[in-house]
Every structure is written in C-alpha cells, then in structure tokens.
Amino acid sequence: MNNQQLQQRKQAVIARGQGNLYPVYVERARNAEVWDVEGKRYIDFGTGIAVCNTGHSHPKVVEAVVGQVGRFSHSCVMINPYPQAVELAERLTRLAPGPSAKKAIFVTTGAEAVENCVKIARAHTRRRGVIAFTGGFHGRTNMTMALTGKVTPYKNLFGPFPADIFHAPFPIPYHGISVEQALKALQTLFKTDIAPEDVAAIIIEPVQGEGGFYPAPKAFMQALRQLCDQHGMVLIADEIQTGFGRTGKFFATEYSGIEPDLMTMAKGIAGGFPIAAVVGKSAIMDAPLPGGLGGTYGGSPVGCAAALAVLDVLEQENLVERSRAIGAAFAESLQSLQRQFPALIGDIRQQGAMIAMELVKDGDANQPNPELTQRIIQAAEQHGLILLACGFYGNVIRFLPPLTIEFEVLHEGLEKLEVLLHSLLSQR
C-alpha cells in the first residue's frame, strides 16, 4: 500500500475538515527521522507540532509506557488514583515558575486545559469576562475557539461562540505594535467593553504559536502581571506549545520573571501520549468544588508514565540547555539565507528551539507572502523534510525540531532546506 492509495482511502472515510498537510503516511520514526510506507526518509522539523520534544520513540519513554500498559491501562484518576499521577503532579508543581504553593489537575488535551483554566478563574473570582489576544491560539473547542484570535481556519463556520470573551492587540514590534500601544488598547477595552472588575482572567501565550512565533515582550508580561494584581484578575500563561524546554527555558514564562496564576501544559509533556495539565497557585486551583473538575481519561496512567519518563530525559540529557544550541544553529543558517534573499525573508525569530522565518514581499513586513510559504511547504516533501507553517497571514515557516536531534541530522536538514529555498527563490 503506497501513500497515494492510503490518501484515497483516507479521503473516503475521514471528514475533509480533518485534513493532512502531507500525503505521506508514517511507517516508523526514530528521534528526528521519519520513514513513510514507501520507505522514503524525512527529517522532521515539526515533531507533531512541538509534541515529541524528546524525539520519536525515545527508548526511555517506550520502556515506561510498555511497563505501565503491562500493569494496567486505566482506572480513572477520579475513582481509583495511582502513584504515577501523584508523582507527576508533585514534579510539575515544583517545576512551575514562582514561589507560591501550587496544585495540578490532569486532563487529556490542551484545549481541555485551557477550558479548565477559565472554569477555575471564574470560580475563584466569581466574574465572567476573559481577555485574550489577537493572533493567539488556544484550541478547537467552542470556548477555546472563542479565545483564539484568528478566524480562518479555526473559527470559520463554527459560531456562535460563548459571550464575555474579548480580544486585545498582541505587541509585535516587527509589525509596528508596541508594548505601549497594546497596553493602551487594554485600557480602552476596559472603558468600552468590560470593566476590569468584571474580568475573571487574561490568557496569553508567552510566545504565540499558531500566530507566528512572536515572543511576548518582557515588559508586556510584567505589565499584565501588575494589571492582574491591581484588579484581582487571574493571569493564565498558555504554555501548551512553549513548554518542556522548547524555548531554552523549561517554560517560556521564565524569560519574563513573572509568576502566572495558572498555566496550561500539554504537547511536549509526554512524548506523544495524550495528557495535559493545569498547574497553578493552590488558593486559586482549589476554588472549584469537589467534582467540579475532571474527565474520564484525564491523567491516563499511561500518559503519566510517559510524562515522568520525559521529565527524566529532559533532565538527564540536559535538553533545556541543548535547545538553545539547536536554536543557535538554526538562527545562523536562516540568517545567512536572509542575507541572500532580503526581499523575501523578512524576519528570523528564535527562542531556544522555537524558530520562525517570516516571508514577505519586497522586504516589507506589511506585505506578507503566504503564497511563497505554501510553495516551500509543498516542496519540502520532495526534499525529504517535514516543515510547518503558521502566522496570522499564513506567511511564517516554523521550526520545531526534537531537542534530542543529532547535530549531524540537524545540519543535514538545514542543508536540505537551503537547497529547497535556492531552488524556489532563485527562480524569482
């Protein structure tokens, strides 16, 4: 069975809304390398959208999962809990930034984690409103779509959405939105749409993911912390894409020096096994009544075992530090390409191993180039690469390599990328 045949079968039985970027069907994968059903090898610069931070099928994660499945696969943490969930909560609450005592809950997906943050914040404050930011992405459930600050493809055709959700500009200096302008817009929001005394929470990604890999300026994060303290609002850091060493810190919020009230965790938490968490200040986390939080599959024992193994690997292999070296190698290569094609490569952003290349026309940040972005994505398959796009205008190539990638494979992938870009850009 080849890729084309599988794609035809897939299109016949899986709804078109759940599309696939590449008509490439995986047969096996190891660390940063993927082989399809036809035996072709690819270097993975996407890792399932920042999920496999410890690479595909890390031996220690595999061992932990196999061992757990051999003992039991499910009992429901709300019925008969298990030591793995307690240990994982202990470790995550220690790792979360800030001195406050913390507690955790476990769910299955990142969107569930975000929804539970809203529930917890509303229970704690007894308020209704939630403020999110333009370009932000928080999930695909009805609530999290409402929080997401981009219509297509996430919100198109799916309304109406919950009320009492408000959006403010995210500061992006490259696009002329300063910290001062973003903070002024928040004050305007408080005058025109909702009083701060009615706001339960502000939710922000410390580095926007789907929005284009724009880091929130330190001054902005600190100003939000002060604003929330002033008005009794809960500050939620959505670390779903940025967590677990991805940005050169264990959590990206650490760059700002603030302590969020609540944090979402998913993606890189468990090497590909579905588990997510909310970690936050104990006094806030305990606001919901017993039974108010939960879910049948939340805190799967298999997911807990995988997450504990991932935490061990991150520590033992120094992957937080290694992510900075990986990012530096990418930045050097991409900046070289930018010097060669300054009219098309407008900006390079890199925080640890969370790297972006923004494509424009005529060197103008106000002229996004989604057409070229899609040509690069489509050509990647022929060059043995897996690449992902993102961005408010769909004009950003994002790089999310495994933090365990061998440097020879990394450099091979960067060479393939250079060949790919020269083959496309030199034609213009």
N, C-alpha and C positions, 0 to 999 in steps of 0.2 A: 504494500500500500504506500503510494507516494504522497507528497504534500498536496498536489492538485486534487487527487482523489479524496483525500481527507477534508480538504476545504469544501468540496462539493457536498460531501456528506454532512459537514457541519452546517452549511448554509441551509440545508434541507430540514434540519431539526432544531437548531438553536436560533432564537429570535435575533433579528438583524440589529436590534438595539445593543446587544452584547457582541459587538464586532471584535475583530482582531487586527492588530496593526500589521502583522506579517503573516502570510500564508505559509508559515514554517512550523511544523509540528515536532515537538521535542521528543526524542527517544531517550536521551540521557544527558546529564550535566555533571560537571565537576568543577568546583571553585568558580573561576571566571569563564569557563568554556562550556559551550552547549553544542550537542550534536543532534541533527534532525533525523527523521525516519529514513532519509535517503543517504545518511552518513556524512553529510556536509557539516563542517565545524564552524562555529561562530564564537567571537569574543564578545562577552556580554557586558556592555556598558550601561545596562539598565537594572539588572538584578531584580526583575519582577516589580519594578517601581520602589526601589530602596528597601526591599524586604530581606534579601539574602546578604546582609552586611557581612556575615561570616562565610560567604560563598555558598555555592550549591553543594548540598550533601556533605557538610563538614563532618568528618568521622566522629567527632565527639557528640555532635548533635544527633547523628544517626544512632549511635550507641545508646544515648539516653532515651530516644524515642522507642527504639526496639525493646529496650528493657522495660519501659513503662507499659507498653502495649501487652507485653508478656505477663504483667501483673494484673492490670485492669485498665480499661479504656474510658470508663465513665461511671460516675455515681451521683453526679450533680453536687457541686460545692455547697449548695444551699440545703442539701439533705444530709449526706454523709461526706463531710470535707476530708481532706487528705493533707499529709505533711508538706507535700510539694507546693501547694497553694500558700500555706503559711510562710514557708521559707522564701518563696518568690516575693510575697508582699513585704517581708522583712528587708530583703535586699533592695527592692525598688524604692522603698521609703527612705532607706539610707542613702541611696544614690541621688535622689531628687534634690535639687539645689535649695539652699536656705536652711536656717537653724530650727524652724518650727517643727514640733512633733507632727508626724504625718500618718495617714492611713491610706489604704488602697481598696479598690474593688476591681474585679475581673469581669470582662465581657468578651465578646467574640471578634468584633470588628472595630476599626477606627471610628466609623460613623456612630456606632453604639456608644463608644467612649465619649464622643462629643455630645450626643443627646443626654447622656447621664450627667455630664458637667452642667448642662443647662438645668436639668432637674434639681441637681444638688444646689446650684446657685440660687434658684428660685425658692427652694425650701429654706435655705439659710437666710435670704434677705426678705422673703415674702413680697418680692417685687416681680414685675412682669417683663420688662424690656431687656433685650440683648443687642449689643452693638458688635458688628463685625466690620470687615474692611473690603474695599473694592479689590478684586483680583484674588481674594482668599478662596481656598477650597477646604471644605470641612466634611464632605461626604455626599452620599446619594439618597439618603432617606429624606422624607418630606421636610423635617426640621433642618437637617444639615444642608439640604439644597437651598432652603431659605437663607441660611447663614452664608452660603457660598456666594462670592461676589462676581460671578460670570454667568451669563445666560446660556450660551451655546458651547458645548452640547449638554451641559449638566441640568439646566432648568427648562429648556425649551420643550413646550407641550405638556408640562407636568403640573402646572398650577391648578388651583390656588395654593398658596403656601401659608404657614402659620403667621398670625399677626404679631406685632410688637417686636419685629426684627428690623434693625436699622443698619445702614452701611455708611461708613465714613472713608475718606481717601486714605490710602496707604502711602507713606512717604517714599518716593523713589526719586532721588536726586537726578539720575540719568534722564528721567522724563519730566524734570522740572517741578517736581512736587517736594517741597522742603518739609522738614520737621515742623517748622513754624506754621506753614500753611495747613498741614494735616491737623495740628492741634487747634488751630483757629476754626477749622471745619467742624471739629468735635464740639467746640463751644457754640457754634451756630446751630448744630444739631440739638443741643440742649435747650436752645431758645425756640426752635421752630417745630420740633417733632416730639421730643420726650424730655422731661425734666430728669436731671441726674438722680433725683430721689426716687424715681420710678425704674431705674436701670438696675437689673439684677447682676449683669456681667458684661464685661468686654472680653471678646475672644480674639486672639491674634496668633498667627504663625510667626515664630522668631525669624524664620526665613520662609518666604512664600514658596510653596511647592508648585502646584499647577499654574500659579500666577506668573512664574518666570524666574524663580530663584533669586528674588530680591531680598536681601537681609534687612530686617527692621533696624534702623539706626539705634545705637545705644541710648542716645539722648531721648529718643521717642519711647523706648521701652521704659526708661526711668520716669519719664513724664506720665506715662499711663499708670505706673505703679503709684505715683503720688496722687494722681487724679482718683484712682480707685480708693486709696486710703482716705482721701478727703471726703468722698461722697458715700463710702460704705459699699462700693461695688466690688464684685468678685472678679479678679483678673485671671483669665484662663489662657494658658500657653498651650497651643496645639502643636505638640512635638511628634506627631504621627510620622511625618516624613523626615524630620530632622534628628530624631533621637538615636541613641545607641551608637555613639561615636561617629556618626555620619559627617558632622560638620567640624571635626577636630576638637570638639569638647564632647563629653558624654551626652549632654543636652545643650542645644544651641542657646537656650536662655542664659546659660552661664556667661556668655560674652557680655551681657548687659549688666551683670552683677546684681540683678533683682531676684526676689523670691516670688514666683507666682502663687496664687491661692490654690489653683487646681491645674493639673497637667494631664493631657491625653498622651497615651503611649500605645503604639501598635507597630505595624510594618517590621522594622528590624529587630523587634523584641524576641523572635523565636525561630529565626532561620527558615521561615516559610510556613510554619504551623499556625493556624488561626487562633490567636489570642490577643486581647487588647486590655488596657488598664486605664483607670483614672487614679491618680495619686494626688493627694492634696492635704492641706492643713487639717488636722484632726477635728478641730472645732467646727469646720465647715463640712467636712465629709460626713460627720455624724448628724447633720441636720435632718435628713430623711428618716422616717420612722422604720422600724424593723419590717422587712418585707417590701419596702418601697423601691429597692434596687435589686436587680438580679437578672437571671435568664438561664434557660435550661442548660445551654452549652458554655456559659460563662466560666472562665477559669478551667477549661478542659485539663485533666491531669496530664494528657499527652502534650498539650501546649505548655503547661507549667514545666514539665520535664525538659522540653526543648528550650524554653526560655532560660532555665537555670544553666543549661549547658552553654547557651550563647553568652551569658554573663561570664561564665568561666573562661571561654575562649577570648572574649574581649579583653579580659584582664591578663590572662596568661600569655597572649600573643601581642600585647601592647597595641591593640588595634586603634585606640583613640589617637595615640601618637602617630601611628602608621598612616592614618587617614590624612594627616597633614602633609606627609611626604608624598602620598599619592596625588593629592590636590596640587602640590607644587609642581610635580612632573606634568600634569595636565595643563596647568596655567602656563608653564614655559612653552610647551608645544603650541597651545592655542594662541598665545600672544605672538609667536613667530608667524603663524598663519594670518593673524590680524594685521601685522605689518606688511604682509604680502598683498592682502586684499582689504585695505582700509575702507573702501567704499561699500563693502558688503558685510564685513564683520564689525558691528558697531560697538559691542561691549563684551568683555570677558569678566565673569563674576566667579569667585571661588572662595568657599569657606570650607576648609577641610576637603573631603572627597565629595562635596556637593558643588558641582561645577556647571556653569552655563555659558553658552555662546549665543549672543543675540544678533540676529541677521536683519540688516536694514538695506535701504536703497540710498545710494549717493552719500553714504556716511551720515545720514540724518536719522537721529533717534525717533523723530516724528513720522518717519516713513518705514513702517515695519515691512518685512519681506517674508510673509508666510508661504509664498509660492516656492521660493528657494528652499525654505525649511523642509517643505514636503518632498521636494526633489532629492534632498540629501537623505531624508528618512527612507524613501523608497529605494534609493541606490545602495543603502547600507547592506541590504541582504546580499547583493552581488559581490560585495567586498568582504563578506564574512564578519559583519558587525551587527550588533543589536543596539540601536540608538532610539532615544525617545525625544519627543518634542513637548513643549509646554509654552506658557506665556499667554497673557491677556489677548494678544493678537495672533497667537499660534506661530510666533516667529523666533522661538528660542529652542536650541538643541540643548538638552540637559544630559549630564553625565553622572551616573550613579554606580561606579564600579564597586565590586566587592572590596571590603577593606583587607581581605586576605589575598587579593590578586598578586600573582608572582610578577615581579618587576619586568621580567623578560616578556611576559604576556602583555603587560600594560604597554610597554614600548612597541611591541608588535601591533597592538591595536591602534596606537597613536600613529604609527606609520601607515597603517591601512586607512585611517581617517584622512591623513594628509594626501594620500593618493586619490581618495574619493573626492576630496574638496578640489584638488587641482584638476581632476577630470571634469568637474562641473563648472568651476569658477573661471578656469582659463578659457572656456568656450565663449564667455560673455564679451 
